[in-house]
Structures are given as C-alpha cells and as structure tokens.
C-alpha cells in the first residue's frame, strides 16, 4: 500500500510540475520561490509535529490529534495562500472609480457560509451528545475542515482575481459586442448543435466491442490488483475485484447520465445570460462567465476566427485540475458590422498572450 501511495504521489507531483513548466507564468525566479516555499512547508509540518508529540501534551493522544489537525489546517491554508501569491502574483490594477464586481467571490462565500453552518451544527452536536457518541458528528466535521480550509482559500483567492479581471474588462474593453434577442437565440441554437456534434453519441450496436474490450482490461487490472494486494482466500480476492469493478461501473453510469444532458443545461444558461461579449486586457466575458487570458490554472493557448459561418472567434483555454489538464473551447459570435474589431483584437491579444497561437486575420 505504501508503494502505491508513493507512486501516486510521484505521478501527481510530476503532473503538477509539467503543468507549471508549460504555463505562461513559469519563470526561474518563481520556481525558486516555490522550491523555498515547499521546503518551508515541510519544515513547518515536521517541526510542529515533533513539538506536539514531545511537548506538554505528549501523554494525551486526543490533544495530540487535535493539535496535529489544527497544524495541518494552518499550514495548508498558509501554504495555499503563499503558493498562489507566487504563481498568480498579477492582480488587475483598477482606478478607485471603477466598480468591482463580486460575482465569483459570491459563489465561494455561499459555500463558506454553508460549511460554517455545518461546523457549528457539528460542534453543538459534539457538546450535546454523550461522550461515547460525540465522535459521530465530530469526525466528519474535522475531515470537512481539513479538506475545505485550504481549498476554500485557493478558490477565494482565484475568485478575487477573476472579479478584478472582470471589472477591468468591463471598465476598459477592447471590444464590447451587444446582440439582439434574435441574434442571441440564433447563436444559442448554433451552439447547441455544435456541442451535440462535439459530444458524440454512444452507439451500443456499433461500439459494443470497444466497450467489452475496455471492460475486460479494467476487470483484469482489478483482478491482478486484488491478487497482489488483498489477503485471504481466492473467493475474498474475487469478491474485492468484483466490488471494485461494480463501483467503477456505477461511477461511469453516473458520469454518463450527468453528461448526457449537459449541452441542454448549458444552452439554458446561455439563453438566460446577458446578450453581450466583452473582450479586454484581462480576459473575455461572454455567456455570463469570465475567462482570464493568463492564470496559473487556466490560460489561452489558441485563438482563431474560422471563415465558415457564423462569424465567430474560437478561443481554446487549457484548464488544470490538480495534476491533469483539459482543453476548453469558447466560441464568441462576431456581430454583423463589427468585423473591423477583429484586427485590433489580434494585435492586442498577441501582445497580451505571446505564448498562445493567435490567428484571427
């Protein structure tokens, strides 16, 4: 088990390093700061743990567990804030007269209040319940606090950057395109057709052999893992492999059901969004959402203006999720009579994103 944990840690670290190395924000100075930050994090965890285990609470396992949990939360929050300050040091500079939007931060604030409410309820339950049952609400609350603390800090800091960037774009746009109700509805229909074509449909009669082959490979992997890692009889190992396979199939089914109606859900959000597109120095706002040109977790890699109708910009962003990344395409309709804006956007976007491929002319 320790070997597998080490392998997973190495793969995640390698993926994160490759993602950072490919980022437009990469620099040797920032990398040196990150290395120093990681060493300080390790030193804080090791030093704090030794101090707790050998300190005044050495004879109280409960107090040690609580203090170690608080140490992990504090170091995690501080490390998250420090790493984001290093990798995303840029903040949009706005004059005092500009109204700063609170769209992205409001989404995070809602979750912060929900988690605070849950922790208060859990804390009250720990106090009210008998000591033999107090662990029941306490353990989930502690795990939630351990997991959500650093994550919420990262999300809030990112949301603040997005709000500042969006405010700058709305205050000083390169181009501000507005659409009539008919143009917006026509674009929504075109976008829905495009998303359906991109999604593809699963044909059981056509793809049964591929599905069977993948299922056989996964079953073989689970069976091999169970034979190596699970102790007991052959029946126990087969049961463990079957349980893992069944769990994977349930996950795949849930993902399939969730993604099957995704284009329709996005289409409803598009129709409800403001019929406008705004491009500026910090990013693009369209369909009710903002995408920054350059951020450590998301940055532009390609921008084109296809000649086939309808007239549009196609922007491709690389979004990172942990150690993996995915390419996300955004399509921005060009209103009739505003084609002359494209050349100006080409020049400004090429200067703003020198590592991206920009071909709008």
Secondary structure, 3 states (H helix, E strand, C coil): CHHHHHHHHHHHHHHHHHHHHHCCCCCHHHHHHHHHHHHHHHHHHHHHHHHHHHCCCCCCHHHHHHHHHHHHHHHHHHHHHHHHHHHCCCCCCCCCCCCCCCHHHHHHHHHHHHHHHHHHHHHHHHHHCCCCCHHHHHHHHHHHHHHHHHHHHHHHHHHHHHHHHHHHHHHCEEEEEECCHHHHHHHHHHHHHHHHHHHCCCCHHHHHHHHHHHHHHHHHHHHHHHHHHCCCCHHHHHHHHHHHHHHHHHHHHHHHHHHHCHHHHHHHHHHHCCCEEEEECCEEEECCEEEECEECCEEEEEEECCCCCCCEEEEEEEEEECCEEEEEEEEEECCCCCCCHHHHHHHHHHHHCCCCEEECC
